[in-house]
Amino acid sequence: MSPRTRGIRVISDTVIRFLLGQSGNEDILEEFLNSVLEYLGLSYRIKKVYIVNPFNLPRFEGDKETVLDVLAEDESKRMYNVEIQTRADNYFKNRSLYYWSRVFSSQLKVHQDFSKLRPVICINILDDVIFKGKGDKDYCTSHSIRNNRGLHSLTTGHLTLVFIELPKLAKFIDESKLSMLDRWAYFFRDGHKEDFNMGTSILNTSALQKAHREFKYFKEDDIWANLYYTREESEMLRKNDIENAREEGIEKGIEKGIEKGIEKGIDEGIQTGRKATAIDLKHMGMGVDFIMKATKLTRQEVEDIISDPNL
């Protein structure tokens, strides 16, 4: 394996869209989605899945800013949006909710009633951690709308946000105790490693084995490998631009702060000088009106100085 292909990881929007979003890979997507449903304890399973936005090379080459990574529908018209993010900022949870709302609202056409709306599940695969509290140890969590006074009272089953935080996966595993989602999560995180398929039983289904073969094909194909690095470099430059803009903003803020600080210091110095003059005039027996004219202090300020026995 060349150093260039060794750098290609499964956990990237390009690779996972290639694995889960291609026509012909519905079996891979179906098993992954069912593994999520099983992990969350939901009672139903997908029997047939349809990829709404199929992933292909011509579309990808011209598609610089895709809104949704993978969008699918099952036989009951439930919608599934799978998003991949290597680095999640503080607003990623809002972004996930926004994507959910887009998919949910797009179901209705003009004059259709709300009974046509079907549940939407947004599944976010993250190579980052966004839930950082002491009790937030599970790598996969599900979020929905519930009654605040009763945790088990579900307001609607139409909204589900799922977050899979790969860094929370255990480093040492007992393969005999892995759930199906565990196996997919380890594949997403570690599938690029050369020894991943050596002596491991993680890839114990035909869909996982196919996904691993497809990933190896992706790495060995020059066109896909080049597109992967083009995408990665473009993302790196975008993040660089954001960071540079942030630093430039901080520098300008500091400069403005210094200028304002100097102005404030001068104003405070002038005010201090005026008060010192007012105190001297007070000791000379001058009246309020005279001191006000001489120092440009307000009547209240002068009266406070005159009435203060310590000045």
BELKA-V465064 format. One line per field, one symbol per residue. burial: b if it has 9 or more other C-alpha atoms within 8 Angstrom, else e. A space follows every 50 residues. Layout:
burial = ???
This chain:
burial = eeeebbebbbbbbebbbbbbbbeebbebbbbbbbbbbbbeeeeeebeebb beebbeeeebeeeeeeebbbbbbbbeebbbbbbbbbebeeeeeeebbebb eebbeebbeeeeeeeeebbbbbbbbbbbbeeeeeeeeebebbebbbbeee eeebeebebbbbbbbbebbeeeeeeeebeebebbbbbbbbbbeeebbeee eebeeebbbbbbebbeebbeeeebbebbeebeeeeeeeeeeeeeeeeeee eeeeeeeeeeeeeeeeeeeeeeebbebbbebbeeebebeebbeebebebe ebbebbeeeee
